[in-house]
Amino acid sequence: MNAPDRYERFVVPEGTKKVSFEKDTKIMNAASFTIEREDHTIGNILRMQLHRDPNVHFAGYKLPHPLQYKIIVRIHTASQSSPTQAYTQAINDLDKELENLKQAFEDEKTRFERMKQGY
């Protein structure tokens, strides 16, 4: 059929940046980030994390087309911050949250295995 290969949804082509940045020329402190080979999963998590930042006035994302495997994240910040700072902070915060989740899971798994051996 005409369907693209499945790996095209995940593998970033050689010579293509994973994330590209474009400053908005009409709105101060606004920019778009195009993230290649991602979908609603990352878009929604990133949007929600950006909304936690008090300096972010607007954060949203869109998928341009179902057969284009990328998302476009738009960020508009207050004057004391920049979209790049907000994006970087959101990514770092998400990384810490996921690391904490991973550690909690591993701790619980270890506790369960010890409990299981005790019986």
Secondary structure, DSSP 8 states (H G I E B T S, - for coil): -----GGGGT---TT--SEEEEE-SSSTTEEEEEEET--HHHHHHHHHHHHT-TTEEEEEEE-S-TTS-EEEEEEEE-TTS-HHHHHHHHHHHHHHHHHHHHHHHHHHHHHHHHHHHH-
